[in-house]
Amino acid sequence: MKKKKISLRKIILLLMILGCLTSAVAIILTSYSSLQLMNQNNIEDNMKMNLYQFTKESDEACYKLLRVLNQMSADGMVGSAVDKYLTQEEHYDQYVNKKNLRAQLVSLNSSSPSLLIAFYYDPYRNRELVPNYANVKISMEYKRAPILFEATVNTFQGIHGSVFYQNQMPVYSAYRRERFGNGTLLDCYAEVKSEYEISPAMNRQGYDYSILQLNENGVVTYSTNPKVIKGQKLLDTAIEKETSKVIEKEGYRFLIYRSKLGYMNALSLPKGTYTDEIYAWRFKTILVVLIIFSLFMSFVLYLYHLIGKPIQELGTQIERIGQGSLQDEVIQECGIAEFDQLLGDVEDMKQQIRELIQRSREQEKEAQQMEYEKLVYQINPHFLYNTLSLINWKALAAGEEDISRMTLALST
């Protein structure tokens, strides 16, 4: 049984399609995994950048509060004025030093645009040491804000609404209890504005971030996340200072960073943000793959047209030659030098075959003519001899011996 052969055209086409499919699968797998990883890293890098900036500004606010409290301490510039005021026994001296203390507090409050208020409060008498100097009502409400962390004698409160301003602007605050020269215990309190906002330049994608602050135990002290409330324990395991951790809870992804001061800041994004981004990247990946695959297929079809058509024409010409058709034909050039040369050589071969057949026919005809003439030459002597013999036989029958002798002489 004759084995079926595969044409070169089919082999080339099969190999090209197989190569395209393999390349497409490789591109899909590589692009999808790479883009998914790039997308996830891009979101987390963006979160880390914003979280680092958030923590940096939080630390600066705490250091600013610490500097203010140090000035208000018994050893500080404002604290020394408090000491003088409290140790005076004469009313006039008290009046003068109280006036000086008020000036010191006014100067302290105007020393920084972000410092909203700084005051002394007597927790035992439940009153302000220098009343009404800041034009706000002072009370013990300042201790109700959640504690972010404690450092030696200082207690720091994270972002919370100011209890002394009606617009409840977000502030950082800190207080400490200080003993002055005459034994009086006073609370030194200060608060500064929280000026952190996620910069559009750092959030070009427009992610819907939520801001959170956690104390040293992982308990939330401030949250703009609708699913996480103050007092909720978000982090069960402590993390090292100046390191970050990613957790997922309540349908959100949280990136938590612990400051060198001990407290923690966090940014959160809905999980849907990640999946939406992944779907977007997946769509882009598929689109890119389809474009690349279309280009590959266009190349395959072009290559098939470029190579397959000349090969098909060549096969047709050879098949016609095999069937004995040697007519001279005008073959359209395909534009490829090698194939045009090959088809031209086929036409030259057909011409040579035609000339060879014509020459063969002429040679055969000449051979037949020579054979005929040879036969003619062979036939003529026998015919003459037989004729002379017949004449001789008739002459003898008629008694004409002279004619008989003459005939025999001619035939010998």
N, C-alpha and C positions, 0 to 999 in steps of 0.2 A: 504493500500500500504506500502510495506516494505521500511523503510527509508535507503537511501544509506549512508554507513559509510565510513569515511576516515581512511586509514591505518595509523598506528603509524609512519611508515617509511616516508610517505608523510608529516605528520605533522612535524616530526623532520626536514626533508629536507626544508620544507616551512619556518619554524622558523629560521633555519640557514641562508637561502638565504635572508630572510627579515632582519635579524640582520646584515648580511654583507652589504646589500644595504644601510641600515640606517647608518651604520658606515662609509661607503664610502662617502655618501652624507655629513655627518657631517664633515668628514675629508676634503672633497673638500671645503666646505664653510669656515670652520675654517682656514685651511691652506691658502686658497687663500686670505682671508681678512687679516690674520696675516702677510703673506709674502709680500703682497702689501704694508701694513703699514710699515713693517720692511724695505722694499726696499726704500720707499719714505723717511723714517726717515734716512736710511743709506746714501742716496745721500745728503740730507739736512745737516746731521751731518758732512759729509765730506766737504761740501761747507762752513759750519760755521767754521770748524776748519781752513780751508785755508784762509777764509776771516778774521778771527781773527788774524791769523799770518800776513797777508797782512797789516791789519790796525795797528798792533803793530809796524811793521817795518816802516810804513808811519809816525806814530807818532814819532818814534825815529829819523827819518830823519828831521822832523820839529823841534824837540827839539835840534838837532845838529845844524841846521841852526840858531836857536834862540841864541844858545851859541856863535856862530861865530859872529852874528850881535851885540850881547852885547859887545863882545871884540872890535868890530869896532866902537861902539858908542863913543860919546865924553867922557864918563866916563870910557870907557874900556881901556885895555892896549895898543891896537893898536891905538885906537882913541886919546889917550893922545899924541902919537907920531905925529899924524896928526895935533893936536893943536899946538904943538911945531913948526912944519914945517910951518904952515900957519901964525903963529904970528911973525916969524923972519923977520927982515927988512934987515939985512946984507946978501949979496949974499953967503958969505962963510958959515954963520950959516944956511942959507937955504939949501946949498949943503950938509952940514953935517947932518942936520936933515932929509933931503930927503933920504939920503943914509941909515940913521937909519930906516926911515919909510919903505923903500924898504926891508931891512933886516927883519923887523917885519912882513911884508906881506908875504915874502917868508917863514918865519918860521910858520906863520899861515896856509899857504897853504899846508905845509908839515906836519902839526900836526896830520892829519887824512888821511888815505888812501882813504876814500870815498869822502873827500872834493876835488872837482875838481878845483875850482877857487873862489877867494874872491878879490874884488877890490872896489875902490872908483871912482865914476863918477860924474863929474860936469855937471849937466843937462843944465845949462845956457850957459856955454862955449862949451858944446857938446864935451867934451874930458875927457880922463882918468886922474886922479890926478897923478898917478905914471905910466907913459906909458911903455909898452913893458916888464914889469917885469915878466909877465906870458907867454910870447911868443905867445900870441893870440891877434887878432884884437878885440878891445872893441868898442861897439857902444850902442845906445839906444834900440837895438833889444831885450834886456832882458825884457822889459816891454810888449812885444807882447804875451808872454805866458799867458794862461788863469789863472785867479785868483781862487785859491782854497778856501781860507778864509783869513780874516783879523783879527789881534789881536793887539789892541792898535795901535802903529805906524808901526807895521810890516805887510807886505803883503806877503802871502805865495802862491807860485805857485805849483800846483800839477805836476804829471808826465808829462814831455814834452821832446822833443828832444832838446839837448843842442844847443844853437845858436852860440857857440864859438868853437865847435869841429866838424870836417867834418863828422865824422861817426854818428852824430846825436844820440849819446847814450842817453838813457832815464835818466832824472835827476829830482830832486826836487830843487827848488830855492826859495829864499826870498830876499826882499829888504826893506829898510827903508830910509827915508829922515832925515838927521841929520844936525843940526846947530852947527857949531864949534865956538871956542872962538872969532875969528875975524868976525863972522857973516856970514861966507861962508856956503851955503847949498850944501851938497853932498849926493848922493845916495850911500848907502852901500849895496853891492850885494854879494851874495854867492850862490853856487850851489853844491849839493852833488849827487853822483850816486844813482840811484834807483837799489838796489841790490835784490829786491824781485823776486823770481821765485817760481812757484808752485813745491814744492818738490815731487819727485817721491814716497818718503816714505809716503807722505800725500795724494797721488793720485794714489794709487796702481791700481785702476780700469781704469786709463788712460782717465778720462773724458776730453772732449774738452772745458775747461773753457775759458771764455772771461773776461778780467779785465777792470773795469770801475772806474772812480773817478767822484764824483759829488760835486758841491759846496753847500753852505748852503741852497740854493734855489732849489736844486734838478736838476740843469742844469749840463749836462755832460761836464767835462773839459778834460777827457781822455777816450779813448775807443779802445779796440781791437776787439769789436764786429762788424761784417760787416753790421749789420742792424741798429746800433745806432751810430750817429755821434756827434762830438763835437758841443756844443751849443744847442743840443736837450734837452728839458725838459723831464726827465724820471720819476720823482717823483712829483706828484701834491700835496700830503699831507705830511707835515713835520712829522718826527718821533723823539722821544726823544733820547737824547744822550745815547750812549752805549746800544742801543736796535737795533733789526733787523726787517726787513719786507720782505715778499715775494710778488712779483708782476709778472704778465705775460703780455708781450707785444712783438709784432713783431715775434711771434713764438718762443720766448725764455722765460725761467723762470729766474728771477733775484732775488738774495738774496742781500739785501742792509743793510749795517751796518753803523750806525752813530758814528763817533769817539767822544771822550770827548772834542776834539778840535773844533767840529762843522761840519766839512766836512764829506763826506760819501764815502765809498768804496763799490764796488759791484762786485759780480761774477755772470756770467750767463752761462746757459747751454741750448742747444736746447731742446724743448719739446720732440723731438723724443728720446732723451737720456732716459727720464723718461719712455716713452711708450716702448722703446726697452727693458729697464730693466724689466718693468712690464711683457712684453711678455715672456722674458727669465724666470722670476720667475713663470709665469703661466705655461710654458712648464715643468719646474722642478716640479711644484705642481702636474700637471696632471701625470707626469711620476711617482712621488712618490705614488700618489693615485692608479695608475694602478698596480704598484708593490705590494702595500698593498692589493688591491682587488684581485690580482692573488694569493697572499698568503692565503687570506681568502677563495677563491674558492678552492684552493688546500686542505686547511683544511677541507672544506665542503665535497669535494669528498672523501678524506681519511676517514672522519668520517662516511660518507654514506657507503663506502665500509666496514668499520670496524663494523658498527652496522647493516646496512641494509641487508648485505648478510647473517649474522647469523639469523636475524629475518625472512628473506625469507626462509631459510632452515628449520627453526622451523615451519613456516606456512605450508611448503610442507609436512613435516613429519606428522603434525596434520591432514592435509587434507587426506593423505594416510590412516591414522588410521581410519578416518571417513568413508572412502570408503571400509574398511575391509582388507586393505593390511598390514599384520603384518610380512612381511618377514624381516629376520635379515639383516641389512645393515651396511656397514663400512662407518661411517660419518667422513669426513675430519675435523680435528680440525681447528678452526678459529684463535686461539691464544689468545682469551679472556677467562679468567678463568670462568667467570659467564656464558657466552653463552655455553662454552664447557661442563660445569656442567649441564646446562639445557638440552642440546641435549643428554647428557649421561643419564639424568633422563628419557627422552622420550624413549630412547632405553630400559632402565630398565622397563619402564611401558609397552612397547610392549611385552617384555619377560614375564612379569607377566600376561598380558592379554592372551598370548598364553598358558601359563601354566594353567590359569584359565579355558580357553576353553577346553583344554585337560582333565583337571580334571572333568569338567562338563560332557564331553562326556563319560568318564569312569563311572561316577556315573549314568548317564542315562542308559548306557548299563547294568550295574549291576541291576538296578531297573527293566529293561525289563526281565532279566533272572529270577529274583525272581518272577515276575508276571507269567512268563511261568510255572515255577515249581509249583507255587501255583495252577494254572489252571489244571496242570497235576494231582496234588494231589486231586483236586476236582473231576476230571473226572474219575479216577480209581475206586472208590467204587461203583459209579452208574453203571459202565460197568459190574462189577462182580455180582452185585445184579440182573441186567437184565438177565445175562447169566444163573444164578441159577434159575431164574423164568421160563426161557424158558425150561430148563431141567425138571423142576418140571411139567410144562405143558405137555411136551412130555411123561413123565413117566405116568402121569394120563391117557393120551390118550391111552397108550399101556397097561394100567392095571397093571403097575408095582408100587404097593403101597410102597414097601420097598424103592425103589429108590426115590420116591416122598417124603417119610418121611425124608430120609437122606438129601435130597436137601433143604427141609424146615429147617432142623436143622442147616445146614451151613449158610443159609441166614438170620437167626435170631440171 
